[in-house]
Amino acid sequence: MTAAFSHLDAGTPEHVWRAEKRFGAVRTLDDDVDQLFVVAAHPDDETLGAGALIRRVHERGGRVTVLVATDGEASHPLSSTHSRADLRAIRRDEVVSALDALAPGANVLFLGLPDGALRENADELEARVAEAVDAAGYPADSCLIVAPWSGDRHRDHRVASAAAARVAAPRRIRHLGYPIWLWHWGGPEDVPWHRAAALALTPDEHSLKARAVRLHVSQIRPLSEAPGDEAVVHEAMQAHFARDTEFYLAEDAADTQSLPPEWFADFYARHEDPWGFETRWYEERKRALLLASLPARSIGRALEVGCSTGLITRALAARADSLVAIDPSRVAVQSARARVGADPTVTIVQGSVPGDWPAGAFDTIVLSEVGYYLSETDLASTIALIEAALAEDGCLIACHWRHPVAEYPLSGDQVHHALRSVTSWQRLVFHEEEDFLLELFCRGTAVSVAHREGLR
């Protein structure tokens, strides 16, 4: 689960971060690029997260393109003194002034997408980023794309990161994430240090970045003394961006590996009910939605990938002719067996996918809250195994948490994006919430439940 946060919270003090010794062991950022693309979800992201890098590439004669997805017009939703139109104009001017200080002549593209609604405009954002990258015409190995970090726990930041990733990956362009809100809500244990790289700032870069940050007046100072006009980036938050380094995290899927079985063993050893499956209404409701989305009362021969402690397993067993359930955790498998009991139609085994994929064909396959544990390569292999194992009229139901978790190689959105790429599947159910995605894919000609029962 991902904790919510408010920009009005005090947040993690900068001295906590400065005391972290792992900063000193982070590798040096490779900044030798001819073309830098900076994707910002909101005006000021580019300055706070990548201001010094923008300056360095510019000073070396490289080209800088900054794409500002939204105008940040929703930064003060309760303001009684500034309308959204006011804020839109102010914040565009602030970006121009800040970039004039950092990299005069940089190419600035204002995309004008709705602030707070990037998820609903993700395709357009991706298309606009792709258009800018392709128009630049630089070789892939001389380019770098930086965007808000995928794990920043801000929805617009997550969507901007995903758009950058979908542009960068097929073009083999390096993609890095710059954290903004991590420094506020998080602590050292929330950082995937193995993916980190640091840019040490020169005195000139440090001075110019500080000047550029100060030019985002609408964000670092209150708009007025009226309630709702408080600074978004208050002084404690600003301190995180006054460091003599900038910090980046590799987003490239090729740099990640699937979580090993040992990770799950350790996790279950520390938590009796790790995700609150038995106590949270969120989990109970989501299970009910998943089970209700299966298109038939009888689900035939079924496979559950990642059965955990067996709450869904028990419900599936009541509807299946036979059921195979698999999980990498010995503790989880034992719990699932105890929950299901001595049912001869159910086989629960310890194993990981794709390596321990069970033999046979299945009418129903359940992939719930497991795909994001896999690397991009292992997810592709698992999808291929699902495709090969689905019966002629078989169905796959997939459900995943959408918010990034630092330890996980992929996000739920990335998992479902990959599932949708299988052209032989038809999507029968699509359920989207801020927190999770649920989709049902069927092989062959997908028909509704009403059609199956002769109601139309």
N, C-alpha and C positions, 0 to 999 in steps of 0.2 A: 504494500500500500504506500501511497505517497502522501505525506503530510501537507496540509494547506498552510499558507503563510500570508501575511499582510505586509505591505511595504511600510506600514506605520509601526510594525513591531521594532523593538530595539535591535534584534538580530544578533548574530555572532560578532563579538568585538574583534577588531582587527588584530589586537595583540595575541589572540588565540591562534590566528593564522600565522603571524610572524614567529611564533614559538615553535611551529611545526618543522621538525628537522628534515622531513622528507622533501621539502622544497629544495634543499641543497643537493639532493641526489637526482633531480629531474634533468633529463637530457636537454641539450641546447636545441632550440628551434632552427630548422633549416629554412632560412629566409631568402635563399638565393632564387628568386622568381622574377620573371619578366612581366607577368600579368597577375595582379591580385584582384580577386573578386570578393567583395565584402557584402554579405547579405545581412541586413538589419531588419528585425521584426518591427521595431519602432525607432523613430529618431532618437538619437543618443546611444543606442546599442553599439553602433560602429565606433564611436569615440571612446566609450567606457571599455569595451572589450578588445578593440583592435587599433586604437589610435596611434600607438607607437609603431606598430607594424605598417600601418598606412604611411606614416612619415618615412620609415626606413626604405620601403620600396620606392617611394617617390624620389627620395634623395639619391638613390642609386640609378635613377633614370628609368625605372620600371613604370608600367601603366597601372593605374588604380581605377577600378570601377566599383562604385558603391550603389547597391540596390536597396532602397528603403521601402519595405513592403507596405507599411501603413503610415499614416501621417500622425499617429499617436494622439488622435483627437479624443480618445476615451481615458486619458491619463488622470483627469479630475472629474469623474462622473457626477459628483455631488456639488460641483462648483456653482455658486449663484452669481458669480461675477464674469465668468468666461464661458461662452458657448463653444460647442464643438467646432464651429467654423472659425472662431477666434483662435482656438488651440491649434487647429490644422495649419493656419497661416503662420502662427508664431513658431511652431516647431519646424516647419520647412525652412524658415529663415535661419533658425538656429543651426540646422544641419549644414546649410550652405556656409555660414560663418565659421563653424568649427572645421569644416574640410578646407576652407580657404587658408586657415591657420596651419593645418597639417600637411596638405598636399594641394597647393594652388593648381588649378587646371584639371583636377581629378574629375572623372566622368561620374556624375551623380544622376541616378534614375529614380524618380519618385513614382512608385507603382500605384499609389492611391487606393489600396485595398482597405476594407473596413477594419478598423482597430477592434480587436477582440473577436474577429470572425475569420481569421485566416484559415481555420479548418474548413469552413464552408467555401473558401476560395483557393484551396490548395492546388487544384489543377492549373488555375490561371497563374498562381505564383510560380509554380514549376515551369510553366511555359515561358514566362517572362525571363526567368533566370537562364533557362536554356537558350533563349533567343540572344541574350546579351553575351553569353559564353561563346556561342557559335559565331556571332558576328565579329568577335574580337580576333578570331583566326589564329591564335597562338598555339604552338605545339603543346600537347597535354603535359609533358614533363617540365614545361617552363611556367605552368600555371598553378595557382593555389586558390581554393575557395575556402573562406572562413565564414561561419554563421554562428548564431547562438547555439550553445551546447545542447544536445538532445536531452540531457538529464537535468535541465535548469528548472524544471517544475513550473514552468509558465507555458500555458497552452500555445500561445502564438509563437513562442520560442521553439517549442517542439515541432510545430508545423513548418516553421522556417528551416529548421535543421533537416527535417525529412525531405523538403523540396530540394535543398542543396545536395543532399545525399543522392536523390534520384537523378539529378543532373550530373553529378561528379562521377558516380560509379561506372555508367556505361562508357563515359569518355576517358576513364582512367586518370582523372584529375584528383590530386590530393585534396582531402577535405578535412578541415579541423574545426572544432567547436570552441568558442570562447565563452566561458561561464560569466554570467552577470549575477543572477540571484542565488547561485550556489553559495557565494560568500556570505549571504544574508541568512538563509535558512539552514545551511549545512555546517558541518564540521569536518575535521581532517579524515574521519573514517568514512565520509560520504564521497571521497575523491577516488576515482580509479587511477591511482598513481602510475601504473604501468603504461597508461596511454598518454602521459603528460609530457609536454615540452615547454620550455620557458625562453622568452626573449628578454635578454638583459638590456635595459634602456640606457642609452647615452644621456649625458646631461641635457643636450639639446632636445632629444626625444621626450625626456621627462618633463622639461619645461613647457614644450609645445603641447604635450598631451594635457597637462594641468590647465593651460590656457584654453584649450579646446573644450574641456569639461566645463569650465566656468562660463562658456558661451551658451550652454544649454540652461539658461536662466530659469525657464519655466519649470524645470525638473529639480534643480538643486536649491531653489528658494521658494517660499510660499508665494502663490499668486497674489494673495492678500491676507488679511487677518481673519477673513470670514471662514467659518467651518466648511470643510470640503476643499479648501485651497492649500492644504499642507503640502510641503515639499515631498515629491515622490522619492528622490534620492537624497535622503537626509545626510547630515554630516558623518554619522557613523558608517553609513553605506558608502559615502564618497571616499572614506579612508581606504577602502579596499582597492580603489583605482588610483591611489597616489603612491603605489609601490614602485620600486625601481625595476620591476619585471612585469611582463605580461605572460599570462598562463593560457596554454591551449591544450585541448584533448583530442586525440586522434578519433575520428568518426568512421574511418574506413572499415567496412565489414571484414576485409581480408586480414585486418590486424587482430581479430577476435577469434576465440575458440569456444566451442560448446562448454557449458559448465560440466565439470567432471562428476562422477558418482560420489566422490568424497565430499563435494560441496553439499549435496543433499543429506548425506549421512551426518555431517556436522550440524546442519540446520535442524534436522529432526531431533538430534541429541540435545539441542538447546531449547527446543520448543515442543510442548506436547501437542498443541494444535496450532501449527506455525502460522497459518493464514486466517485463523478464526473461522474455519469452515463450520464449526458446530455452534458458534455463538453469535455470529454477525448476521443481521437481517440482509445485508448486502449480498452475502454468499448464498443464503437460503433462497432469496428472490432470484438470483442469477441462475441457480440450479433449476428452479422451477421454469424459468424462461427457456433454458436449454432443453429440458425434457419435453416441454410443451411444443417446441419447434420441430421435433422429430415428426415426420409426415405420416407415420403409421403407428397404430397401437402395438403391433407386433413388428419388431425390428430385425428379425431373422438372426443370422450369425453376426455377432457384433465384436468389435475391438475397441477398447478404451486405452488410449496412449497417455500415460501419466495418470494413474488412478489415485495417487496419494492415499489417504486413509479410507477410501472406499465409500464415501457418501453417494457419489453418482453411480458407482459400481453396483451398489445394492439396488438402486432404482432401475438401472439398465437390466439387471438380472431378471427382474420381474417381467420384463417385456421381451426378452431375447430367447431364442431357441437355444443358443449357446453363446458364451461370452468369454473372451480372452482379455485380461487386463494386465498391464505392464507398468512398472515403476522402478526407477533406479535405486530407491531407498529400501533397505532391508526392513527398517522400522515401519515404514509406510505399508509395505507389502504385508507384514504381520498384522497390522491394524486392519487392513482391508480384508484379509482372510477371516479375522475374528468378527468383523462386522457382517460379512456375507454368510458366514457359517458353512455348514457341510452341504453345499449345493453342488451336485455332481455336474451341472451344466456350466459351472464357472471355473475357469482356470486363471489363477493370479500368479504372475511370475516376476522375479526381479530381473531387470534389464534396462538398457538404454537404447534409444533410437538415434540413428538408423541402424547401429551395429547389431542389435538383438531383435530385429524385426521378426515377428512370428510368421510362420508359413501359412498358406491357405488364402482363400478368398473370403471377403466379408461383405455383408449387405449394408452394415452400418459401421462407420468409424467415427470415434469421438476424439477430437484433439482440443482439449480444454485446458487453458493456462499452462501450456508446455512449450509452444513453438518458439517463444522468445529466449528460452534457455539454450537454443541451438545456434551455432555459427551459421553464416549465410550458406556455406557449402553443405553442412549437415542438414539444414532446413530443405535445401533443394533436393538432396538425396531422399529425405523423408517424404517429401511431396511426390517424388517419383515412385516410391514404394507404395504410397497410398493409391496413386493412380493405377499401379499394376495390380493392387489387391482388391480394389472395389469390384463388386459383382456387376453384372450387366446393367441393373437398375439401382445400383448401390448409391448410398448417400454419405457424405462427410459433413459433420457438424463441428464447427470451430468457434471457440470463444476465448477472448484474450483481453487482459488488462491493458489499457492504452498508454498509461503514463510511464515514461522511461524509468528504469531502475539501474543504478550505476553498475551493478555487477552483471546485468543481463546483456548478452551480446546483441540482442535485437529488441525492438519495441513490438507491441501488439499490432500496430498499424503496418509495420514492415512485414510481419508474418502474413497478415491478410492481403496485403498488396501482392505477395508472392503466390498465395493460393489462388487469387483471381487471374493469374496468368495462365492457368491450365485451361486450354480452349475446349477440351472435351467435356468440361463440367458446365452445367447450367445452375445459376443461383436461384434458389427457391425462396429463401428467407434472408432478409438483411435487417438487422436490428443494431442501431448505432446510438450509444450514449456517450457522454463526456468521458466516462470511466472505462467502458469496455465495448468491444465489438462482438457481435454474434452473427454468424452466417451459416447457411445450409446450402451445400453444393450437391447436386445430383448428376450422376452419369446418364447420358442419353437425353431423352426429351423430358424436361422437368414439367410436372403438372401439379396444380394446387391440390390441397387436401379435399376441397369441395369437389373438384373434378374426379379425384380418385374414388370418392364415395357416390358418384353419380348425381351430384346436386346441380350440375350444369353441363 
